Amino acid sequence: MTIGEILKANPHALTVFEKYGLGCAQCSLNTMETLEQGAEGHGLSAKEIHAIVTDLSAKAD
């Protein structure tokens, strides 16, 4: 799933991304990059990526 698809599917995704320092809504790559690719590109660790996924899942409920 691309970052853009996540933003469309989860109304709270932008808040979660901003919490981790990801400006994904404004990035032109959000239609091509997965969350993992984008987060790694910003220097986030696998543990931080897992935390983002956890936060996104909690906010989707």
N, C-alpha and C positions, 0 to 999 in steps of 0.2 A: 504494500500500500504506500502510495506517495504521501509526502507531507501535505500536499494540497488536498488529497482525498481525505486525510485525517481531519484537516481543518473544516472541510465541508460536512463530514459525518459527526463530528463532536464539537458542539458549540463552546465547550470549555477548553478546547485544545490550545487556543491562542494564549490563554492565561497560564496553562501548564508550560508551554514552550517558553514564554517570557520568564517564568520562574527559573528556568535553567539557562537563561541568557541566549535563547534562540529567537532571532527575529524572522521567523519562517513566513509570516504572512506577507512581508514585503519582498521576500527573496524570489527572484525570477526562476530559480531552480526548483521551487517547491512542487512544480508539476512533474518533475523528472526524478527527484531524489527521494529515496526512502528515508524514514526517520533515522535509521541506523547510519546511512550515508551522511545525512545532514549533521547529525550529532557528532559523528567522528570527525567530520570536516571542521567542526568548532572545537575539537580537542577533548570531547567528553569521553569518559571511560565506559566500558561495558556495564559497570555497576551503575553509573549515572543514567545510561540508556535504559537499563532495567527499571530504575526509579521513575523515569518519565513514562514508560509503558504502564507501570503500576498506577501512577497518578492519573493517566488518561483513562484507565479502566475504572478507577474509582469515580471519576467525574462523569463517566458515561452512564452510570446507574441513575 
